[in-house]
Amino acid sequence: MNSAARIDAFLEMMSAERGAAQNTLDSYRRDLEDAANRISGGLANASPADLRACLAEIADEGFAPTSQARKLSALRQFFRFLYAEGLRADDPTGTLDSPRKGRPLPKTMSEEETGRLLDRAAVEATTAGDSGGRVSALRLHALVEVLYATGLRVSELVGLPVTVALRDERFFIVRGKGNKERMVPLSAKARAAMKAWLGARETVPAMAESPFLFPAASESGHLPRQVFARDLKALAARAGIASAKVSPHVLRHAFASHLLQNGADLRAVQQLLGHADISTTQIYTHVLEERLVRLVNDHHPLAD
């Protein structure tokens, strides 16, 4: 079995046994095929020295430490799979060092900026002129309201089933990474925006029968995340916010940061975001620290 076949077998296992999402599988494939192209003797037969040379080459090309760590993680999982399946007698990644990396704070938006973004989307949804523009504006309004209300990953958001809007409930179940389900809340504004979008969606024959809340003529059948990201940046610019600082992921971070700033528990935010490990959510510790300082300054008798 050559390296390409073993990569295919590894990805098949990740999909069937671990429920890895397609985006994750695509990322693993890119990283493993990139490594395979760098190792002349074939990836499946690589030695620790081969892998160190490969990773050093990647570092020399200027890849960020986070990208280097992701590529190393893909290699580790791949070789653990080969070892567990008896396709190799050893795991050559066992002695490899992880790249040193800092823990950057997530980009986010202030509550005031987020409010301006949502207000602009709401105004455009009610004032759009022609029918095509109105449909697009109602869709974008629903997308931003739901994203800020729930903190969904962008892939989870664009792939929502239409039944979410049909139920009109305060909570719904979303299937996230690893095929795990979690419950997320819906604000009254998000439910209203979804209902308005659902009405517009029914007027477009190509969309009306789709199982997706945000259907599109794409390979997946739903709105591509890149299209939403582009539309969100354009909306930000129209709201007077620098488009470079706005993305679906930034709005997800805003959801988490604003919850913590207003008293939410870190564990609750972990569950809402769908993080498997609390350590992932701890990137927001700085928000908690700011809140504690404010609490002491506002309420400690000696603070003055």
GIRA-V142099 format. One line per field, one symbol per residue. ss: DSSP state (H for helix, E for strand, C for the rest). phi: phi as a letter, one per 20 degrees, with the letter a starting at -180 (. if undefined). Layout:
ss->???
phi->???
//
This chain:
ss->CCHHHHHHHHHHHHHHHHCCCHHHHHHHHHHHHHHHHHCCCCHHHCCHHHHHHHHHHHHHCCCCHHHHHHHHHHHHHHHHHHHHCCCCCCCCCCCCCCCCCCCCCCCCCCHHHHHHHHHHHHHHHHHCCCHHHHHHHHHHHHHHHHHHHHCCCHHHHHCCECHHHHHCCCEEEEECHHHCEEEEECCHHHHHHHHHHHHHHCCCHHHHCCCECCECCCCCCECCHHHHHHHHHHHHHHCCCCHHHCCHHHHHHHHHHHHHHCCCCHHHHHHHHCCCCHHHHHHHHHHHHHHHHHHHHHHCCCCC
phi->.efffffgffffffffedmffffffffgfgfffffffedfenffdfegfffffffffffffnffgfffffffffffffffffffemebebdfefdeefffbedffffbcffffffffffffffffedgeffffffffffffffffffffdmfffffffegfffgfffldfcbededgmmeebececffffffffffffffffedgfdgeffefdfbecffncgfffffgffffffgffendgffedbgffffffgffffffdofeffffgfffmffcffffffegffffffffffffecffdff
//
